[in-house]
């Protein structure tokens, strides 16, 4: 006997084939029959007039701030999104020291058009490290599944403060950043995200911090993923990161 059956619905199975009417039976968290369901079920749901489809994975969102006060990340859930990926471009809110909260919010106003008032009233700053941030989300609860990048902008600001948007990092600073990225990966980050796009400027018109990173800094930070043998490198590409350089990063990652 199945746990439940969803009946009389238009099934769009995600394969690219045309939708078809039928039913879906689920047992033990697994789909056991699709189409003309023959098994009985403890619960039967009549979904006539509705569409049944796999959940949508939204691979590019900026819910990093909103999710701390809106665990359902509206309006994504209403559109069928069941998984969100946050931290794209490296514009995250974790890690973040208390003294960097204002510049973090102001930068998000500039690069992502977010409401400063909403962030000032809504962000739950009950974290400092990236692992603290993940713990906060888990404690508060979230609606969709969430994958979070550790962001270069936040990591650079955490280590370098106001200088993050104005100069290359020194060797000791790069090493501190590498340790933060490594710790974030161990805590559950899905990868490391950054941007070298010339269109990404901060609140005062200065480049967003990742744009000041030299190639060796990128090699070291992306290399943390290679050392941990996990994680995705996400980049919004600008002219300072040409394809041959990115190929060399990929080769180093795979070692």
C-alpha positions, -999 to 999 in steps of 0.1 A, spaced: 0 0 0 13 35 -9 15 63 16 -5 86 -7 -17 90 -42 -22 122 -61 -49 116 -87 -64 131 -118 -37 157 -124 -17 170 -154 17 154 -149 47 173 -163 77 150 -154 106 173 -163 119 151 -191 107 174 -219 79 151 -229 44 165 -232 23 166 -201 -2 138 -196 -32 132 -172 -28 105 -146 -19 98 -110 13 94 -89 18 70 -60 44 76 -33 56 51 -7 84 56 18 94 89 2 98 73 -33 76 75 -64 64 40 -70 39 44 -98 31 71 -124 2 72 -148 -25 46 -143 -19 39 -106 -31 4 -95 -19 4 -58 -42 15 -30 -31 42 -6 -37 55 29 -43 90 16 -58 100 -18 -56 136 -31 -78 147 -60 -57 172 -80 -81 177 -109 -74 210 -126 -39 213 -112 -4 205 -125 20 181 -108 57 187 -116 91 183 -100 102 212 -78 121 240 -95 157 246 -86 164 283 -87 202 283 -91 207 321 -89 191 340 -61 201 367 -36 179 356 -7 209 358 17 193 386 37 156 380 32 158 344 43 167 355 78 133 371 82 113 353 55 120 315 57 96 309 28 116 332 5 85 346 -11 75 347 -39 96 318 -50 76 291 -32 45 303 -50 62 297 -83 70 261 -75 106 266 -64 117 240 -39 154 246 -39 173 280 -39 210 287 -43 221 318 -24 254 338 -23 258 343 -60 284 368 -72 299 364 -38 276 391 -24 267 374 8 260 386 44 282 360 61 307 361 75 302 395 89 316 414 119 292 438 136 312 468 124 307 457 87 269 453 88 262 488 74 285 486 45 273 451 37 237 463 35 246 495 15 265 475 -10 235 452 -15 213 483 -21 237 493 -49 245 460 -66 211 442 -61 186 470 -57 175 457 -22 156 479 2 178 493 29 149 498 52 138 462 48 173 450 56 177 473 86 144 461 100 145 425 89 180 410 90 186 387 120 223 394 127 225 365 152 257 353 135 292 363 126 309 333 109 296 315 80 289 284 101 270 306 125 249 318 96 240 282 85 232 274 121 209 304 124 190 293 92 187 258 105 175 269 139 149 294 125 138 269 98 135 274 61 108 265 36 128 254 5 160 235 4 189 259 5 224 258 -9 247 286 2 279 298 -14 305 314 8 310 348 -8 343 365 -17 329 400 -9 320 391 26 352 371 32 374 399 19 355 425 40 357 403 71 395 401 68 404 435 53 377 458 65 373 491 45 405 483 26 388 453 9 374 475 -18 405 496 -24 436 474 -27 451 439 -33 454 416 -3 487 409 14 498 373 18 487 370 54 453 383 45 449 359 16 458 330 40 432 342 65 406 343 37 416 308 26 410 296 62 376 311 62 366 295 29 379 262 41 359 264 73 328 274 54 331 244 31 335 221 61 304 237 76 283 230 46 289 257 20 281 245 -15 311 264 -29 328 297 -33 314 326 -53 330 358 -66 327 384 -93 351 403 -115 324 421 -135 331 458 -140 294 465 -135 296 455 -98 303 486 -77 296 492 -41 277 519 -23 303 546 -26 311 538 -63 342 518 -55 345 483 -70 330 455 -50 357 439 -30 363 408 -52 372 430 -81 404 440 -62 416 404 -59 447 395 -78 450 362 -97 471 346 -70 443 354 -44 418 337 -66 441 307 -71 445 303 -33 408 306 -25 396 284 -53 424 260 -43 406 255 -10 378 237 -29 404 215 -45 419 207 -11 385 198 3 376 179 -29 342 194 -29 323 226 -38 314 246 -69 333 277 -80 308 304 -92 321 335 -110 305 365 -127 332 370 -153 350 403 -161 380 411 -182 405 404 -155 396 367 -155 401 356 -191 392 320 -202 428 307 -202 432 318 -166 399 301 -157 411 269 -174 442 270 -152 420 274 -121 399 244 -131 430 224 -137 444 233 -103 410 226 -87 411 191 -101 445 182 -86 
